[in-house]
Amino acid sequence: MEKIVKHKLRNALMSDSGMTTAEYAVGTIAAAGLGGVLLKLLTSPEFQALIWKIIQSAFTFLFIN
């Protein structure tokens, strides 16, 4: 009997049921935050110029050499 009680008590203390909802919430907030940062970054003129330079360099390297 004592073994069963210890087993049930240990399972209750170590169980993480209900945590998946919190994990999804944190993951959703993190994804939304990252999306906002990427949107702001990709729409900035400085970043667009940088990307354009990288693409030009890549094509120059591929087709001229």
Sine and cosine of phi, psi and omega as CSV:
sin_phi,cos_phi,sin_psi,cos_psi,sin_omega,cos_omega
0.00,0.00,-0.68,0.74,-0.01,-1.00
-0.89,0.45,-0.60,0.80,0.02,-1.00
-0.90,0.44,-0.64,0.77,0.00,-1.00
-0.92,0.40,-0.67,0.74,0.00,-1.00
-0.90,0.43,-0.69,0.72,0.03,-1.00
-0.88,0.47,-0.67,0.74,0.00,-1.00
-0.89,0.45,-0.71,0.71,0.01,-1.00
-0.92,0.40,-0.64,0.77,0.02,-1.00
-0.91,0.42,-0.69,0.72,0.03,-1.00
-0.90,0.44,-0.66,0.75,0.04,-1.00
-0.90,0.43,-0.61,0.79,0.01,-1.00
-0.93,0.37,-0.63,0.78,-0.01,-1.00
-0.97,0.26,-0.55,0.83,-0.06,-1.00
-1.00,-0.05,-0.13,0.99,-0.05,-1.00
-0.94,0.34,0.63,-0.78,0.04,-1.00
-0.88,-0.47,0.45,0.89,0.04,-1.00
-0.91,0.42,0.66,-0.76,-0.08,-1.00
1.00,-0.07,-0.22,0.98,0.00,-1.00
-0.98,0.20,-0.39,0.92,-0.07,-1.00
-0.89,0.45,-0.58,0.82,0.02,-1.00
-0.90,0.44,-0.70,0.72,0.02,-1.00
-0.91,0.41,-0.63,0.78,0.01,-1.00
-0.91,0.42,-0.66,0.75,0.05,-1.00
-0.90,0.43,-0.63,0.78,0.01,-1.00
-0.90,0.44,-0.71,0.70,0.01,-1.00
-0.91,0.42,-0.67,0.74,0.03,-1.00
-0.90,0.44,-0.63,0.78,0.02,-1.00
-0.92,0.40,-0.69,0.72,0.02,-1.00
-0.90,0.45,-0.67,0.74,0.01,-1.00
-0.90,0.43,-0.67,0.74,0.01,-1.00
-0.91,0.41,-0.64,0.77,0.02,-1.00
-0.91,0.40,-0.65,0.76,0.04,-1.00
-0.90,0.44,-0.70,0.71,0.03,-1.00
-0.90,0.44,-0.64,0.77,0.05,-1.00
-0.88,0.47,-0.65,0.76,0.04,-1.00
-0.90,0.44,-0.67,0.74,0.02,-1.00
-0.91,0.42,-0.69,0.72,0.01,-1.00
-0.90,0.43,-0.64,0.77,0.03,-1.00
-0.88,0.47,-0.72,0.69,0.02,-1.00
-0.89,0.45,-0.66,0.75,-0.01,-1.00
-0.92,0.39,-0.72,0.69,-0.07,-1.00
-0.94,0.33,-0.38,0.93,0.01,-1.00
-1.00,-0.06,0.00,1.00,0.02,-1.00
-0.99,0.16,0.66,-0.75,-0.02,-1.00
-0.88,0.48,-0.56,0.83,0.01,-1.00
-0.90,0.44,-0.69,0.72,-0.01,-1.00
-0.93,0.36,-0.62,0.78,0.04,-1.00
-0.89,0.45,-0.64,0.77,0.05,-1.00
-0.90,0.43,-0.65,0.76,0.03,-1.00
-0.89,0.46,-0.72,0.69,0.02,-1.00
-0.88,0.48,-0.68,0.73,0.01,-1.00
-0.87,0.49,-0.67,0.75,0.04,-1.00
-0.89,0.45,-0.65,0.76,0.01,-1.00
-0.90,0.43,-0.69,0.72,0.00,-1.00
-0.90,0.43,-0.68,0.73,0.03,-1.00
-0.88,0.47,-0.67,0.74,0.02,-1.00
-0.90,0.44,-0.65,0.76,-0.01,-1.00
-0.90,0.43,-0.71,0.70,0.00,-1.00
-0.93,0.36,-0.59,0.80,0.05,-1.00
-0.89,0.46,-0.69,0.72,0.00,-1.00
-0.90,0.43,-0.64,0.77,-0.07,-1.00
-0.96,0.28,-0.63,0.77,-0.17,-0.99
-0.98,-0.21,-0.33,0.94,-0.02,-1.00
-1.00,-0.05,-0.62,0.79,-0.03,-1.00
-0.97,0.26,0.00,0.00,0.00,0.00
